[in-house]
Amino acid sequence: NTLVQNQDCTIKVTYSNAIVTPSSSANIVFNYLYGLEEKIQTTSVSYMTTSIPTPPVPSDKVKYVAVGDSGSISYTLDGKSWIKVDNTNIKDNITAVTVGSAGFVAVGANYGYYSTDGKVWSKSVVSNNSNVSLNSIAYGNGYYVAVGSSSTAAYRSVDGKTWTKEDSGQNYTLNSIVFANGKFVTVGGDGLVCYAELASNWNCNYVPKVNMNRQTLNVI
């Protein structure tokens, strides 16, 4: 640039491919016009470097797991690309999945399926009653808790491998379960609602009737 006499100016200098300390200085040589005479001047400047962040290393930790019919299990590391798990030992329809301190746990039919990393899965027996069809699971207070049709009980486990039956004390099927505000809450037939902190010693009640009839509750 041509500098005009007696006028202040600012020069921006960009460095690339340079190895510098966080605070450095350098000499800049530039030409300028003093009237009609060209001059050469050397000026010392100080500058601060701007650090370039290191790109994050891609994580191999599973973020989400999806389950479905015929033993279908898929996982994703980023929510965008999905990878199907090769389950040669799982052929059942899987209806629900959750994650807790021991990893991922899913349920379907009268079985449980567990994985510490979401990639390699194993199968467990939740109930010896083949008529039980588990369709909901939740995690909280250190327990995985599953409920399903044809069962008046909840089933709880600390790891998805070994399960304990916890009867609700009612005569209606439990269809859905959630963990919130420190308690498990499950709903079922005839408007049944039960809650418990550790999925045992259930407290149960019923929602109000609709047109003089109680309705089956399917989801909470």
Number of C-alpha atoms within 10 A of each C-alpha: 7 10 12 12 10 7 6 7 7 5 6 4 8 5 8 5 5 6 8 12 10 10 10 11 12 10 11 11 10 12 13 16 13 14 9 7 7 10 11 10 10 10 9 9 11 9 13 11 12 8 7 6 6 6 6 6 6 8 9 10 13 15 14 17 22 18 19 15 12 12 20 18 22 17 21 19 16 14 11 6 8 14 12 14 15 14 15 7 10 16 11 16 18 25 21 19 25 19 21 18 14 16 14 24 30 29 31 26 21 21 23 26 21 24 19 17 15 22 20 11 19 15 17 15 16 26 19 9 12 11 12 20 22 29 23 25 29 25 24 21 15 14 21 27 30 33 28 27 22 16 22 21 24 25 23 25 20 18 19 28 17 13 21 15 17 17 16 23 13 16 13 19 24 31 28 23 26 19 21 11 8 11 15 23 22 31 27 26 20 18 19 23 21 21 21 17 18 18 29 18 14 22 15 16 13 16 14 13 11 9 7 7 10 15 17 17 20 17 13 14
